[in-house]
């Protein structure tokens, strides 16, 4: 179901309702097929835009996770417009899978991060049951000791020089709730090739604090052939950090490998360990009052990002300013997911704990900044305490929060959003997809303005 103000845009249409566990949807109350009550934790589109992946896990696990998670994929070109469509692949994992991401150029390669801190890479072209081609070592000295909360494939100029422009030219970055940002070669996962920590210096403090990471978004590089070096990281305590990863040259990678080898060869009980440097730049951003649950970098300007907070705040960030350009509150509930339109510079979306996705269009003719469309993803409504990572449940057992959403970059009119154990795929109207004349210039004017809200109100009056 979708709600919108009739004078603004056409109504978005729900094309698919996908379930990895047929017969276990929230509306049926039958959880036998999903006996561990898993929910979608992230979604990702393949490079072709035809396949959608979803990771399944739980947020209420304490300590070591013994609950098996899963990865499910659907090729939407093979299924009709139907409800509860079963996945093409359903791959079991040893523990809850908390994040997943398709390779940017290879549609069959998929990476996932688990609650126990493991990084796994699957090749969906393989016909064996698990399709796994790589997994990190739980005994490594440098690894994630808490859940992996974010995964990103990033182009590496060094790997491109070695291997050409194919799949091997990308490295994997993983963010953990342990405050580590680790870098991996996806074909060799025994140890990371480099590592950072989120060491933050509180004003007036003499020592750095290690902050747990909750989400990340890489700012786009200047050109398609350059490495991205700036990454915005959200933390469990509500802080936003600008991190820099451009010191990872050939010499530093060799030195890191040597230190790993020395630590592994050290006598048991010795104090030898690999020290990780801080990736945090000396830039202070205004903090939220609860966990930053999602970040999305603007694909149209490398300076902009979107931050969704458990306190219900949606922040449009200029990475060069300490205060957000805009502070929006689409709902009284906490926000859990966010995404920036790949085709419209002034359109973005946020998923809420109340089961809805709220779509904004900063070029609309509204005089007040409020959502132009609302997509009801969950089958019923509810609420969630601010900042909580556990998702609220409805009376019939359905989990309500929109934990994940993702635009399809190949088909920008397609948006996937997940609540509970289901994923819904929406067709957005042309008014939210087709770029308008002068939209990119207006985006730059917003960045240059000292009064963004005033500029938008003035724009609405003259539009």
Helices and strands as residue ranges (DSSP letters): E 2-4, E 13-19, E 39-45, E 51-57, E 69-75, G 76-78, E 83-85, E 89-93, E 97-102, E 109-114, E 119-123, E 132-135, E 148-155, H 157-163, G 167-169, E 170-176, E 180-184, E 194-197, E 199-201, E 208-210, E 213-218, E 230-235, E 240-244, H 250-265, E 277-278, E 292-297, E 304-309, E 314-318, E 326-328, E 335-340, E 347-352, E 356-361, E 373-376, E 402-407, E 414-419, E 422-427, G 430-432, H 439-448, H 452-462
